[in-house]
Amino acid sequence: MSLNTLSALSPVDGRYAGRCAEIRSLFSESGLVRARVRVEIAWLQALAANPDIPEMQGLADADLAAATGIATAFSEDDAAAVKAIEQETNHDVKAVEYFIKDRLSSHPAWLARLEFVHFACTSEDINNLSYALLCLQARDEVLLPRLDALTEALRAMAHVHAEDAMMSRTHGQPATPTTLGKEVAVFVHRLRNACEQLRRVRILGKANGAVGNYNAHLAAYPDVDWPGLARRLVESLGLHWNPYTTQIEPHDWMAEYFDSLARINTVLIDLSRDFWGYISVGCFRQKVVAGEVGSSTMPHKVNPIDFENAEGNFGVANALLRFMAEKLPVSRWQRDLTDSTVQRNIGVALAHSDIAIQSVSRGLARLEVDHARLVAELDANWELLAEPIQTIMRRHAVPEAYEQLKELTRGRRLDAAAVAEFIDGLPIPPAEKRRLRELTPATYIGLAASLARNV
């Protein structure tokens, strides 16, 4: 069976293939091999730039450019060539070493220097930097731009609907009025904070040999500042240097990265559920898409599928992200291989996150506010004014203010006339009575409008 979007086992390579092409390009087998080649070449270039390694001196600019070109021009055919070598070596990183040696062997200046490919390295020197690069690119080039655009769309929505009064629901019951814009602004603020946490994660890397001590490096060149060289390599890749590791970089930064992304996803699960609920009670309508079917049997339905799709994909992503955050920082002694299998699923977790973020954005684009519904809900619940009335009664020392309003309103629906009658009978100053009589559920919104406009 040929592998395509219909035969793929995973939905990120099947049903959702078109929505996670950028993540796939990074974390596919080809993408991982490409990153490994980039790291191997960067290490080779770092050795050549160090004057304390005489055997690597004397390379012309053209020779160095030839090495660089192996990484920059890396293609799908090159990835296939590496995998063909792996069939013989049964070792993925060693296959990359042999591939690079083969490509350099056609350049006379490199013939005497081929053994400096993968010099003093353990596979994890290459792998940890490769995964770090992939996570860096996924965060900075795919996920954060997507999240920033979503946050900006929500901010615009908060501003547009800053003064659109709506009934709140606490415990699912009618509660103190708010505005639609302010409720959206809450998600803007939460999302910004969560994204900033992900943005600040320091992605670390190491290049210090079999158990993190530069043993082989020092045996070959005792006078080279190997920690300094390793740090320059790691930082040249846009990463932060970790000076203390075993064979593996301990993956603590990965745990922080995955936890940060999971928190973002959790905020957006909350948003998806809230918006699904607002659609359900009629606060939002969804724009009809020509040709789209909402139900296989009920023609009238316009289902909130984008928010449902988002919630499901965020859930799958978080299950993986939280497992990886707990698993990857744990390794037996100087290393075991359990992290290798787990890290191969990083792209899957990020892909489900990316798919879900796009679903939220698509869902937002389909929403229309039903202003008449918002107004009708408020007008049907004048008992919402029990809170301001009893609070003003407390100010003027009216005994049992809360208890009186509880007796009047608990479990009952009031209209404007009933509220006005109660206000008229209160032993409070006439000015306060007038102010309360002018209040309606639609105007009892506190600072909601300004909070929404200021986000």
Secondary structure, 3 states (H helix, E strand, C coil): CCCCCCCCCCCCCCCCHHHCHHHHHHHCHHHHHHHHHHHHHHHHHHHHCCCCCHHHCCCCHHHHHHHHHHHHCCCHHHHHHHHHHHHHHCCHHHHHHHHHHHHHCCCHHHHCCHHHCCCCCCHHHHHHHHHHHHHHHHHHHHHHHHHHHHHHHHHHHHHHCCCCEEEEEECCEEEEEEEHHHHHHHHHHHHHHHHHHHHHCCCEECCCCCCCCCHHHHHHCCCCCHHHHHHHHHHHCCCEECCCCCCCCCCHHHHHHHHHHHHHHHHHHHHHHHHHHHHHCCCEEECCCCCCCCCCCCCCCCCCHHHHHHHHHHHHHHHHHHHHHHHCCCCCCCCCCHHHHHHCCHHHHHHHHHHHHHHHHHHHHCEEECHHHHHHHHHCCHHHHHHHHHHHHHHCCCCCHHHHHHHHHCCCCCCHHHHHHHHHCCCCCHHHHHHHHHCCCCCCCCCHHHHHHHC
